[in-house]
Amino acid sequence: MRSTLPMLVVLFASVALGDGPGDNDPAKVRPVPPVGIELDAETVGRLTERADAIDGMLPESPTRRDDMLRWKSDVRVLTRAVRNGVKYREFMKPADVKNAEKLLDLAERRAREVAAGKPTWQGDTGRVVHGFVSRLDDTVQPYGLVVPESYEPGTSREYKLDVWLHGRGERSLENQFLWQRLNAESQYEPKETFVLHPYGRYSNAFKFAGEVDVLEAIEEVAERYPIDRDRVAIRGFSMGGAGCWQLAVHYPDMWYAANPGAGFSETPEFLRTFQGETLNPTPWERALWQWYDCPVYAVNLAQCPTIAYSGEIDRQKQAADLMESVLEKEGIDLVHLVGPKTGHKIHAGAKEAIQWRMDALAERGRERVPQTIHFATPTLRYDQSHWLRLTGLERHWTPARVDAELHRRNRLELETKNVTAVEVSLWPGEAPFDLTKPVNVEIDGRLLVVPPARSDRSFRASFVKHGSGWHPGEPATTGLRKQPGLQGPIDDAFLKPFTFVRPTGKFRNAAVEKWVKAEMERAVREWRRHFRGDVRVVDDTEIGEFAVFESGRGNLVLWGDPSSNKLLAEMIDDLPIEWKERLSVGDRRFAEPAAVPLLVYPNPISPNNYVVLNSGPTYREYAYLNNARQVPMLPDWAVVDAAVENDPAWPRSRWPGRILAADFFDEEWRVTPADVSR
């Protein structure tokens, strides 16, 4: 349902747009973020020494660990922002230096209060900033919060939470973000509502580490403040609108409503429309667009009330128009408010119309147990909506679908496509069944009878598809299989804690050694530059066989070859490759002496985690220029010829080198034969 509103004044939305066709040459990639102003030695020394001194004021051994950790993070998020801004030349104008001094003033006041055990800012209302320690890499990440005036510490009252995702800002690094969140009014500040502004790990449209940042920030706020988990909304504009579309379709059961404005909702059509880019994707690249292409998941919005907004003359209106047409095919009439004669801004009339709809939806709150669920996904990375969870697919990166319906007369119906295992879970009090009778479950026309709901009105049942069809039971527990959180591709490994393992031994091939060292250095540098974190790096001689259990470091990223990396040599026989004088992946043998594998695979030491070979996140500097490009560039495995330093067909701003082969493992983590294409 598209609604054009009467023309009123418009509200300015501060965003930074891409440069269009000027950013379409992989050989001419401008730096993102840009290089800031050069500071004099006195300023560098003063800011750095002051930040270090403030950190030194913090207690070493907290007696109330959880609270103290949060208080210290609220100090360190400020000092880290200033220290890194100085170190990496990230002040963009002289005013940034003055603002950094004021951030350090705030950090010093907080540090003194931490030392006294009296963090008064935790009771502040209005605009505040906090920090939290991210589970990905143990770095302190920032977020802004608008605290309603009625809030009082210790209150039993629960508040709504609006999550507002910001627009693209290539110059908005931690210093600039923190200053803005302390001083700039939010687009929306509804009454009696907390408004969370996640940083999202900079300018990545809240994808990958940015997506994890949003989820972690929500959990952090819910632990600090009395948040009603049934009244959390996801909202955003421009790049934040793109993030809103993505988080709404990926996690439809988290929100009472979604409110995306402008942005993009998929990759190929947006880049053709907005960027004027000619696309020539590889087969695996096209398949992996589905990770963040919302039309694939659009039907999930049947469980998430959605209010879209666009300016009538905004090129980014394309995103909502496309979603509107996709949803129409599903029988869903998208509420799409359009500001007349309005560009890339939020129309004042639209703002009012959006907010009263959001308020009405908040009154009802999130629906915990919908009678019907329509759920689509091409990957078990996104596996769940409310009481329905997919635990096995016939084939990843082919859309899977389940349409499910609960009936009060002890009946459950499911229709599936591309699904091999599914689970139904109703929490205590949620099962609508007669407790004295078994539950009849019809899956794809096959009738199965399972035990009744339990005395607390909870219900759980799992079903697997094999042989003659569907049967009650759990997926196989022996052998490897792709499952939620362990399904690839390579980039999935960087959505959990990870550690780089650096080789210390001698390489067999000089070209491989040069390539590995350069790529590892680049991955460390770009994680900091683009995802605003610090990679944990250990030498292969320092990490024991069971270090993954002892340290809780999660996924291991092994760099090098079996000759240079001790841990890789110990694992190589349990990986789906043979790497001696030449490399083989399944039946694919590579004659090139400098062929290097990049892959993700279940860790033989810790099968619930990944091991990755020779790769960080797979999109590179060319993708930084437009957020819609920021998608996985490699599948589960690939082979690079390290001896070829410059191949125009595989520019290094997009690829790690000349790709000799790349593909997905099958659902049992086996190599697909070379003559079988997707």
C-alpha positions as CSV (number, residue, x, y, z in Angstrom):
1,M,0.0,0.0,0.0
2,R,1.8,3.2,-1.2
3,S,0.8,6.5,0.4
4,T,1.9,9.9,-0.9
5,L,1.8,12.5,1.9
6,P,0.9,16.2,1.7
7,M,3.9,18.4,1.1
8,L,5.3,19.9,4.3
9,V,8.7,20.8,5.4
10,V,11.4,18.2,5.2
11,L,13.8,17.0,7.8
12,F,17.4,16.8,6.8
13,A,19.1,13.4,7.1
14,S,22.9,13.7,7.2
15,V,24.3,11.0,4.9
16,A,27.2,10.6,2.6
17,L,26.4,9.1,-0.7
18,G,28.7,7.1,-3.0
19,D,30.2,8.7,-6.0
20,G,28.2,6.7,-8.6
21,P,30.0,5.7,-11.8
22,G,33.2,7.5,-10.7
23,D,33.7,4.6,-8.1
24,N,33.3,1.8,-10.7
25,D,37.0,1.3,-11.6
26,P,38.8,-1.3,-9.5
27,A,42.1,0.1,-10.6
28,K,41.3,3.5,-9.1
29,V,40.0,3.0,-5.6
30,R,40.0,6.0,-3.2
31,P,40.8,5.3,0.5
32,V,37.8,4.6,2.7
33,P,38.0,5.9,5.4
34,P,39.9,8.9,3.9
35,V,43.3,10.0,5.4
36,G,42.8,12.7,8.0
37,I,44.7,15.8,8.8
38,E,48.3,15.6,10.0
39,L,48.7,16.5,13.7
40,D,51.8,18.2,15.1
41,A,54.0,16.3,17.5
42,E,52.9,18.3,20.5
43,T,49.2,17.4,19.9
44,V,50.0,13.8,19.3
45,G,51.9,13.5,22.5
46,R,49.4,15.4,24.6
47,L,46.4,13.4,23.4
48,T,48.1,10.0,23.6
49,E,49.7,10.6,27.0
50,R,46.4,11.9,28.4
51,A,44.4,8.8,27.1
52,D,47.1,6.5,28.6
53,A,46.9,8.3,31.9
54,I,43.1,8.1,32.1
55,D,43.3,4.3,31.4
56,G,45.8,4.1,34.2
57,M,43.3,5.5,36.7
58,L,41.1,2.5,36.3
59,P,41.2,-0.3,39.0
60,E,43.1,-3.4,38.1
61,S,41.1,-6.0,40.2
62,P,37.3,-5.3,40.2
63,T,35.3,-6.7,43.1
64,R,32.0,-6.5,41.1
65,R,33.2,-7.9,37.8
66,D,30.1,-7.4,35.6
67,D,29.4,-3.9,36.6
68,M,33.0,-2.9,36.8
69,L,33.7,-4.2,33.4
70,R,30.9,-2.1,32.0
71,W,32.1,1.0,33.8
72,K,35.6,0.6,32.6
73,S,34.4,0.0,29.0
74,D,32.5,3.3,29.2
75,V,35.9,5.0,29.9
76,R,38.0,2.9,27.5
77,V,35.6,3.4,24.6
78,L,36.5,7.1,24.8
79,T,40.2,6.8,25.3
80,R,40.5,4.1,22.6
81,A,38.7,6.4,20.1
82,V,41.1,9.2,20.7
83,R,44.2,7.1,20.8
84,N,43.4,5.3,17.5
85,G,42.3,8.6,15.9
86,V,45.8,9.9,16.7
87,K,47.7,6.8,15.8
88,Y,45.9,6.1,12.5
89,R,45.4,9.8,11.4
90,E,41.6,9.7,11.6
91,F,40.9,13.3,12.6
92,M,39.3,14.9,9.6
93,K,39.3,18.5,10.6
94,P,40.7,20.7,13.4
95,A,37.3,20.6,15.2
96,D,37.8,16.8,15.7
97,V,40.9,17.5,17.8
98,K,38.9,19.9,20.1
99,N,36.1,17.4,20.3
100,A,38.6,14.7,21.2
101,E,39.8,16.8,24.1
102,K,36.2,17.0,25.4
103,L,35.8,13.3,25.0
104,L,38.9,12.9,27.2
105,D,37.4,15.3,29.7
106,L,34.4,13.0,29.9
107,A,36.6,9.9,30.1
108,E,38.5,11.4,33.0
109,R,35.4,12.3,35.0
110,R,34.1,8.8,34.5
111,A,37.5,7.2,35.4
112,R,37.4,9.1,38.7
113,E,33.9,7.9,39.4
114,V,34.9,4.3,38.6
115,A,37.8,4.6,41.0
116,A,35.3,5.7,43.7
117,G,32.8,3.1,42.8
118,K,30.1,5.7,41.9
119,P,29.4,5.7,38.2
120,T,26.8,8.5,38.2
121,W,26.4,8.6,34.4
122,Q,24.6,5.2,34.5
123,G,21.6,7.2,35.8
124,D,21.9,10.0,33.2
125,T,18.9,10.7,30.9
126,G,19.0,12.2,27.4
127,R,22.0,11.5,25.1
128,V,24.7,9.3,26.5
129,V,27.4,7.1,25.1
130,H,28.6,3.7,26.3
131,G,31.0,1.0,25.3
132,F,31.0,-2.8,25.4
133,V,33.6,-5.5,24.9
134,S,32.8,-7.3,21.7
135,R,33.0,-11.1,21.8
136,L,34.5,-11.0,18.2
137,D,37.9,-9.6,19.1
138,D,37.7,-8.3,22.7
139,T,37.8,-4.7,21.5
140,V,35.7,-2.0,23.2
141,Q,33.0,-0.9,20.7
142,P,30.8,2.3,21.1
143,Y,27.1,2.9,20.9
144,G,24.9,5.9,21.6
145,L,21.7,5.9,23.6
146,V,18.9,8.3,24.2
147,V,17.5,7.6,27.7
148,P,14.0,8.9,28.4
149,E,13.6,11.6,31.0
150,S,11.3,9.4,33.1
151,Y,14.0,6.7,33.6
152,E,15.2,6.2,37.2
153,P,17.9,3.6,38.1
154,G,16.3,0.6,39.9
155,T,12.9,1.1,38.4
156,S,10.8,-2.0,37.7
157,R,9.1,-0.4,34.8
158,E,10.1,-1.7,31.3
159,Y,10.6,0.6,28.3
160,K,10.4,0.3,24.6
161,L,13.6,0.2,22.6
162,D,14.0,1.6,19.2
163,V,17.2,0.5,17.4
164,W,18.2,3.3,14.9
165,L,20.7,2.4,12.2
166,H,22.7,5.4,10.9
167,G,23.4,6.4,7.4
168,R,26.7,6.1,5.5
169,G,29.5,8.4,6.8
170,E,32.9,7.7,5.5
171,R,34.4,10.3,7.9
172,S,32.4,9.1,10.9
173,L,35.0,7.1,12.8
174,E,34.8,6.5,16.6
175,N,35.7,10.0,17.6
176,Q,33.2,11.6,15.2
177,F,30.5,9.0,16.1
178,L,30.8,9.5,19.8
179,W,30.7,13.3,19.6
180,Q,27.7,13.2,17.3
181,R,25.8,10.8,19.6
182,L,26.5,13.1,22.6
183,N,25.3,16.2,20.7
184,A,23.1,15.5,17.7
185,E,19.3,15.0,18.0
186,S,18.0,11.6,16.8
187,Q,15.7,11.4,13.8
188,Y,13.1,9.9,16.1
189,E,12.9,10.2,19.9
190,P,9.5,8.7,20.8
191,K,8.3,9.4,24.3
192,E,9.0,6.8,27.0
193,T,11.4,5.0,24.6
194,F,15.1,4.2,24.7
195,V,16.7,4.9,21.3
196,L,19.9,2.8,20.6
197,H,22.4,4.0,18.0
198,P,24.8,1.1,17.3
199,Y,28.0,2.0,15.6
200,G,27.9,-1.1,13.5
201,R,31.7,-1.3,13.1
202,Y,31.7,1.7,10.8
203,S,30.5,1.8,7.1
204,N,29.5,-1.7,6.2
205,A,25.6,-1.4,6.1
206,F,25.5,-3.4,9.4
207,K,26.7,-6.6,7.7
208,F,29.0,-9.2,9.0
209,A,30.8,-7.7,12.1
210,G,28.4,-4.8,11.8
211,E,25.5,-7.2,12.2
212,V,27.1,-8.8,15.2
213,D,27.7,-5.3,16.6
214,V,23.9,-4.5,16.4
215,L,22.9,-7.7,18.2
216,E,25.6,-7.3,20.9
217,A,24.6,-3.7,21.5
218,I,21.0,-4.7,22.0
219,E,22.0,-7.3,24.5
220,E,24.3,-4.9,26.3
221,V,21.5,-2.3,26.6
222,A,19.0,-4.9,27.8
223,E,21.5,-5.9,30.6
224,R,22.0,-2.3,31.7
225,Y,18.5,-1.0,31.4
226,P,14.9,-2.3,31.9
227,I,14.0,-3.1,28.3
228,D,10.7,-4.8,27.3
229,R,12.0,-7.5,24.9
230,D,8.5,-7.6,23.3
231,R,8.8,-4.0,22.3
232,V,12.0,-3.7,20.4
233,A,11.9,-2.1,16.9
234,I,14.5,-2.0,14.1
235,R,14.7,1.3,12.2
236,G,17.1,3.2,9.9
237,F,17.6,5.5,6.9
238,S,19.9,5.4,3.9
239,M,22.6,2.9,4.8
240,G,20.7,2.3,8.0
241,G,17.6,1.6,5.9
242,A,19.6,-1.2,4.1
243,G,20.6,-2.5,7.5
244,C,17.0,-2.4,8.7
245,W,15.7,-4.4,5.7
246,Q,18.4,-7.0,6.3
247,L,18.0,-7.4,10.1
248,A,14.2,-7.5,9.7
249,V,14.2,-10.4,7.2
250,H,17.0,-12.3,8.9
251,Y,15.5,-12.0,12.4
252,P,11.8,-11.6,11.9
253,D,11.0,-12.8,15.5
254,M,13.1,-10.2,17.3
255,W,11.1,-7.1,16.4
256,Y,7.6,-5.7,17.1
257,A,8.1,-3.7,13.9
258,A,10.6,-2.7,11.2
259,N,10.9,0.8,9.6
260,P,13.4,0.9,6.8
261,G,13.9,4.2,4.9
262,A,15.7,4.4,1.6
263,G,18.9,2.4,1.5
264,F,19.1,-0.8,-0.6
265,S,17.5,-4.1,-0.3
266,E,19.7,-6.2,-2.6
267,T,22.9,-6.0,-4.6
268,P,22.6,-6.4,-8.4
269,E,19.6,-4.2,-9.2
270,F,20.7,-1.5,-6.8
271,L,24.2,-1.3,-8.2
272,R,22.8,-1.1,-11.8
273,T,20.3,1.6,-10.8
274,F,22.2,3.7,-8.2
275,Q,25.9,3.0,-9.1
276,G,25.5,2.6,-12.9
277,E,27.7,-0.5,-12.6
278,T,28.0,-3.3,-15.1
279,L,28.1,-6.6,-13.2
280,N,29.9,-9.8,-14.3
281,P,29.6,-12.0,-11.3
282,T,31.3,-15.4,-10.9
283,P,28.8,-18.2,-10.3
284,W,29.7,-18.4,-6.6
285,E,29.5,-14.6,-6.2
286,R,26.0,-14.6,-7.7
287,A,25.0,-17.4,-5.3
288,L,26.4,-15.5,-2.3
289,W,24.5,-12.3,-3.1
290,Q,21.7,-14.1,-1.4
291,W,23.3,-13.7,2.0
292,Y,22.2,-10.1,2.2
293,D,19.7,-9.9,-0.7
294,C,16.4,-9.3,1.1
295,P,14.0,-10.5,-1.7
296,V,15.1,-14.0,-1.0
297,Y,13.8,-13.7,2.5
298,A,10.9,-11.3,1.9
299,V,8.1,-13.6,3.0
300,N,9.6,-13.6,6.5
301,L,8.1,-10.1,6.9
302,A,4.7,-11.9,7.3
303,Q,5.9,-12.2,10.9
304,C,7.4,-8.7,11.2
305,P,5.1,-5.7,10.8
306,T,6.9,-3.3,8.4
307,I,6.5,0.3,7.5
308,A,8.8,1.4,4.6
309,Y,9.6,5.0,3.6
310,S,11.0,6.6,0.5
311,G,11.4,10.1,-1.0
312,E,9.5,10.4,-4.3
313,I,12.5,11.6,-6.2
314,D,15.2,9.6,-4.3
315,R,17.0,7.0,-6.4
316,Q,17.1,4.8,-3.3
317,K,13.4,4.5,-3.6
318,Q,14.2,1.5,-5.8
319,A,14.8,-0.6,-2.6
320,A,11.3,-0.3,-1.3
321,D,9.7,-0.5,-4.8
322,L,11.5,-3.8,-5.3
323,M,10.4,-5.2,-2.0
324,E,6.9,-4.0,-2.6
325,S,6.7,-6.0,-5.8
326,V,8.2,-9.1,-4.3
327,L,5.9,-9.0,-1.3
328,E,2.9,-8.5,-3.6
329,K,3.6,-11.9,-5.1
330,E,3.5,-13.3,-1.6
331,G,0.1,-11.7,-1.0
332,I,1.5,-9.1,1.3
333,D,0.6,-5.4,0.8
334,L,3.6,-3.4,2.0
335,V,2.9,-0.1,3.7
336,H,5.2,2.2,1.7
337,L,4.9,5.8,2.6
338,V,6.3,8.2,0.0
339,G,7.3,11.8,0.6
340,P,6.2,13.9,-2.4
341,K,8.8,15.8,-4.4
342,T,11.3,14.6,-1.7
343,G,14.9,13.4,-2.3
344,H,17.1,11.6,0.1
345,K,15.4,13.0,3.2
346,I,12.6,12.1,5.6
347,H,9.5,14.1,4.8
348,A,7.9,15.7,7.9
349,G,4.5,14.4,7.1
350,A,5.9,10.9,6.6
351,K,7.7,11.2,10.0
352,E,4.4,11.8,11.7
353,A,2.6,9.1,9.8
354,I,5.3,6.6,10.5
355,Q,5.4,7.3,14.2
356,W,1.7,6.9,14.9
357,R,1.8,3.5,13.1
358,M,4.9,2.5,15.2
359,D,3.2,3.6,18.4
360,A,0.1,1.5,17.5
361,L,2.2,-1.5,16.8
362,A,4.2,-1.0,20.1
363,E,0.9,-1.1,22.0
364,R,0.4,-4.7,20.7
365,G,4.0,-5.6,21.0
366,R,5.8,-8.5,19.4
367,E,3.7,-11.6,18.6
368,R,5.3,-14.4,20.5
369,V,3.4,-17.4,19.1
370,P,2.0,-16.6,15.6
371,Q,-0.5,-19.2,14.4
372,T,1.1,-19.3,10.9
373,I,4.8,-18.9,10.0
374,H,6.1,-18.3,6.5
375,F,9.9,-18.6,6.5
376,A,12.5,-18.6,3.7
377,T,16.2,-18.7,3.7
378,P,19.1,-19.9,1.5
379,T,21.4,-20.6,4.4
380,L,21.3,-22.0,7.9
381,R,23.1,-18.9,9.1
382,Y,19.5,-17.6,9.3
383,D,17.5,-20.6,10.5
384,Q,14.7,-19.5,12.7
385,S,11.4,-17.6,13.1
386,H,9.5,-17.9,16.4
387,W,8.7,-21.5,17.1
388,L,10.1,-22.9,13.8
389,R,13.8,-23.7,13.2
390,L,15.4,-25.3,10.2
391,T,18.4,-27.5,11.0
392,G,19.2,-29.1,7.6
393,L,18.9,-28.1,4.0
394,E,19.1,-30.2,0.8
395,R,21.4,-27.6,-0.7
396,H,22.8,-24.4,0.5
397,W,22.3,-21.2,-1.5
398,T,19.2,-22.6,-3.1
399,P,16.2,-20.9,-1.4
400,A,14.5,-23.1,1.2
401,R,11.0,-22.5,2.4
402,V,8.7,-23.7,5.2
403,D,5.0,-22.7,5.6
404,A,3.8,-23.8,8.9
405,E,0.5,-23.6,10.8
406,L,-0.5,-24.4,14.4
407,H,-4.1,-25.7,15.0
408,R,-5.6,-25.9,18.4
409,R,-7.0,-29.3,17.8
410,N,-3.6,-30.9,18.3
411,R,-2.6,-30.5,14.7
412,L,0.5,-29.0,13.1
413,E,0.9,-28.6,9.3
414,L,4.2,-27.9,7.5
415,E,5.0,-27.6,3.8
416,T,8.7,-27.6,2.9
417,K,11.0,-27.0,0.0
418,N,14.8,-27.7,0.1
419,V,14.6,-28.7,3.8
420,T,15.9,-32.0,5.3
421,A,15.5,-31.3,9.0
422,V,13.1,-29.0,11.0
423,E,12.4,-28.4,14.7
424,V,9.3,-27.0,16.4
425,S,9.7,-25.5,19.9
426,L,7.0,-23.9,22.0
427,W,8.1,-22.5,25.4
428,P,6.2,-23.1,28.6
429,G,2.7,-21.8,28.4
430,E,2.8,-21.4,24.6
431,A,1.5,-24.8,23.3
432,P,-2.2,-24.5,22.2
433,F,-2.8,-28.3,22.4
434,D,-4.9,-30.6,24.5
435,L,-2.3,-32.1,26.9
436,T,-4.1,-35.5,27.0
437,K,-3.8,-36.2,23.3
438,P,-0.8,-36.7,20.9
439,V,-0.1,-34.1,18.3
440,N,-0.7,-34.9,14.6
441,V,1.9,-33.4,12.4
442,E,1.4,-33.3,8.6
443,I,4.6,-32.6,6.7
444,D,4.4,-32.4,2.9
445,G,1.3,-34.6,3.0
446,R,2.8,-37.2,5.3
447,L,1.0,-37.7,8.7
448,L,3.2,-38.3,11.8
449,V,2.0,-38.7,15.4
450,V,4.2,-37.4,18.2
451,P,3.8,-37.3,22.0
452,P,1.5,-34.6,23.5
453,A,2.6,-31.3,24.9
454,R,4.0,-31.4,28.5
455,S,2.3,-30.3,31.7
456,D,3.8,-26.8,31.5
457,R,2.3,-26.4,28.1
458,S,5.7,-26.6,26.4
459,F,6.2,-28.7,23.2
460,R,9.2,-29.7,21.2
461,A,9.5,-32.1,18.2
462,S,12.1,-32.6,15.5
463,F,11.7,-34.1,12.1
464,V,14.2,-35.4,9.5
465,K,13.7,-36.2,5.8
466,H,15.4,-39.4,4.5
467,G,14.5,-42.5,2.6
468,S,10.7,-42.6,2.1
469,G,10.1,-39.1,3.4
470,W,9.7,-37.4,6.8
471,H,10.2,-39.1,10.1
472,P,10.2,-37.9,13.8
473,G,13.8,-37.6,15.0
474,E,16.9,-35.5,15.2
475,P,19.5,-35.0,12.4
476,A,22.4,-37.5,12.4
477,T,25.0,-36.9,15.1
478,T,27.8,-38.8,13.4
479,G,29.8,-37.5,10.5
480,L,30.0,-33.9,9.3
481,R,27.0,-32.0,8.1
482,K,26.2,-28.4,7.5
483,Q,24.1,-27.0,10.4
484,P,23.2,-23.6,11.9
485,G,26.4,-21.7,12.7
486,L,28.6,-24.3,10.8
487,Q,27.6,-23.9,7.2
488,G,30.1,-21.6,5.6
489,P,31.2,-19.7,3.5
490,I,34.6,-18.3,4.6
491,D,33.1,-15.0,5.8
492,D,30.9,-16.8,8.3
493,A,34.0,-17.6,10.4
494,F,34.3,-13.9,11.3
495,L,30.9,-13.7,12.9
496,K,32.3,-15.6,16.0
497,P,35.5,-15.0,18.0
498,F,38.5,-15.9,15.9
499,T,42.3,-16.0,16.2
500,F,44.9,-15.7,13.5
501,V,47.7,-18.4,13.8
502,R,50.9,-17.0,12.2
503,P,53.4,-19.4,10.6
504,T,57.0,-19.5,12.0
505,G,58.5,-22.3,10.0
506,K,60.0,-22.4,6.5
507,F,57.8,-22.3,3.4
508,R,58.4,-24.7,0.5
509,N,57.7,-22.0,-2.1
510,A,59.0,-18.4,-2.0
511,A,56.0,-17.0,-3.9
512,V,53.6,-18.7,-1.5
513,E,55.6,-17.2,1.5
514,K,55.4,-13.7,0.0
515,W,51.7,-14.0,-0.8
516,V,50.8,-15.4,2.6
517,K,52.7,-12.7,4.5
518,A,51.2,-9.9,2.5
519,E,47.6,-11.3,2.7
520,M,47.9,-11.9,6.5
521,E,49.2,-8.4,7.0
522,R,46.4,-7.0,4.9
523,A,43.7,-9.0,6.8
524,V,45.0,-7.6,10.1
525,R,45.2,-4.1,8.8
526,E,41.8,-4.2,7.1
527,W,40.0,-5.7,10.1
528,R,41.1,-2.6,12.0
529,R,40.5,-0.1,9.3
530,H,37.2,-1.4,8.0
531,F,35.7,-3.4,10.9
532,R,37.4,-1.2,13.6
533,G,38.8,-4.0,15.7
534,D,42.1,-5.7,16.6
535,V,42.8,-9.2,15.4
536,R,44.2,-11.7,18.0
537,V,47.4,-13.1,16.5
538,V,49.5,-16.0,18.0
539,D,52.4,-17.9,16.6
540,D,51.9,-21.5,15.6
541,T,54.4,-22.5,18.2
542,E,52.4,-20.8,21.0
543,I,49.1,-22.5,20.5
544,G,48.6,-25.9,21.9
545,E,46.3,-28.6,20.5
546,F,43.5,-27.8,22.9
547,A,44.0,-24.1,23.1
548,V,40.7,-23.5,21.3
549,F,38.9,-25.1,24.4
550,E,41.1,-23.4,27.0
551,S,41.1,-19.9,25.6
552,G,37.6,-19.7,24.2
553,R,39.0,-18.2,21.0
554,G,36.5,-20.0,18.8
555,N,37.5,-20.2,15.1
556,L,41.1,-20.6,14.1
557,V,42.5,-18.9,11.0
558,L,45.7,-20.7,9.9
559,W,48.1,-18.9,7.7
560,G,50.8,-20.6,5.7
561,D,51.4,-24.1,4.3
562,P,52.0,-27.5,6.1
563,S,55.7,-26.8,6.1
564,S,55.5,-23.4,7.7
565,N,52.6,-23.7,10.1
566,K,52.9,-26.4,12.8
567,L,49.2,-26.5,13.6
568,L,48.2,-26.8,9.9
569,A,50.7,-29.7,9.5
570,E,48.9,-31.5,12.5
571,M,45.5,-30.9,10.9
572,I,46.2,-31.5,7.2
573,D,45.2,-35.1,7.1
574,D,41.8,-34.2,8.5
575,L,41.1,-31.5,5.9
576,P,39.6,-32.1,2.4
577,I,42.9,-31.2,0.7
578,E,46.2,-32.8,-0.1
579,W,49.1,-30.3,0.0
580,K,52.6,-31.6,-0.6
581,E,54.6,-30.6,-3.7
582,R,51.3,-29.8,-5.4
583,L,47.8,-29.0,-4.2
584,S,44.7,-31.2,-4.6
585,V,41.2,-30.4,-3.5
586,G,39.0,-33.5,-4.0
587,D,39.5,-34.6,-7.6
588,R,40.8,-31.2,-8.6
589,R,44.6,-31.2,-9.0
590,F,46.6,-28.0,-9.5
591,A,49.8,-28.1,-11.5
592,E,50.8,-24.6,-10.4
593,P,53.6,-24.9,-7.7
594,A,52.4,-21.8,-6.0
595,A,48.7,-22.8,-5.7
596,V,47.3,-21.8,-2.3
597,P,44.1,-23.0,-0.7
598,L,41.6,-20.6,1.0
599,L,38.9,-22.5,2.8
600,V,36.5,-22.9,5.7
601,Y,35.9,-26.3,7.3
602,P,34.8,-27.7,10.7
603,N,37.8,-27.7,13.0
604,P,39.1,-31.2,13.5
605,I,40.2,-30.2,17.0
606,S,36.9,-28.5,17.9
607,P,34.1,-29.6,15.5
608,N,31.7,-26.9,16.7
609,N,34.1,-24.2,15.4
610,Y,35.7,-23.5,12.1
611,V,39.2,-23.7,10.9
612,V,40.0,-21.3,8.1
613,L,43.0,-21.4,5.8
614,N,44.7,-18.3,4.5
615,S,41.8,-15.8,4.4
616,G,40.3,-13.0,6.3
617,P,36.9,-11.5,5.3
618,T,36.7,-11.9,1.5
619,Y,35.4,-8.5,0.2
620,R,38.1,-5.9,-0.4
621,E,38.8,-2.2,-0.9
622,Y,36.7,-1.9,-4.1
623,A,33.6,-2.9,-2.1
624,Y,34.2,-0.2,0.5
625,L,33.1,2.4,-2.0
626,N,29.5,1.2,-2.0
627,N,27.8,-0.8,0.8
628,A,25.8,-2.9,-1.7
629,R,29.1,-4.4,-2.9
630,Q,30.0,-5.6,0.6
631,V,29.0,-9.3,0.0
632,P,31.1,-12.5,0.3
633,M,33.5,-12.8,-2.7
634,L,34.5,-16.4,-2.1
635,P,32.5,-19.5,-1.3
636,D,33.6,-22.4,1.0
637,W,36.9,-22.9,-0.7
638,A,39.1,-21.4,-3.4
639,V,42.6,-21.8,-4.9
640,V,44.8,-18.8,-5.7
641,D,47.9,-18.8,-7.8
642,A,50.3,-16.9,-5.6
643,A,53.0,-16.7,-8.3
644,V,50.8,-14.3,-10.4
645,E,51.3,-10.9,-8.8
646,N,49.1,-8.8,-11.1
647,D,46.3,-10.3,-13.2
648,P,44.0,-7.6,-14.7
649,A,41.1,-10.1,-14.8
650,W,41.4,-10.5,-11.0
651,P,42.2,-7.0,-9.7
652,R,43.7,-7.0,-6.2
653,S,41.2,-4.4,-5.0
654,R,38.5,-7.1,-5.5
655,W,40.3,-10.5,-5.2
656,P,43.3,-12.0,-3.4
657,G,44.8,-13.0,-6.7
658,R,44.2,-15.1,-9.8
659,I,41.4,-17.6,-8.7
660,L,42.2,-21.0,-10.2
661,A,39.0,-22.6,-8.8
662,A,36.3,-22.0,-6.2
663,D,33.2,-23.8,-5.0
664,F,31.0,-24.8,-2.2
665,F,31.3,-28.0,-0.2
666,D,28.2,-30.2,-0.2
667,E,25.9,-30.6,2.8
668,E,28.3,-33.2,4.3
669,W,31.3,-30.9,3.8
670,R,32.5,-33.0,0.9
671,V,34.2,-31.6,-2.2
672,T,31.9,-31.4,-5.2
673,P,33.3,-33.3,-8.2
674,A,34.9,-31.0,-10.8
675,D,32.4,-31.9,-13.5
676,V,29.4,-31.0,-11.3
677,S,28.4,-27.3,-11.5
678,R,25.9,-25.5,-9.3
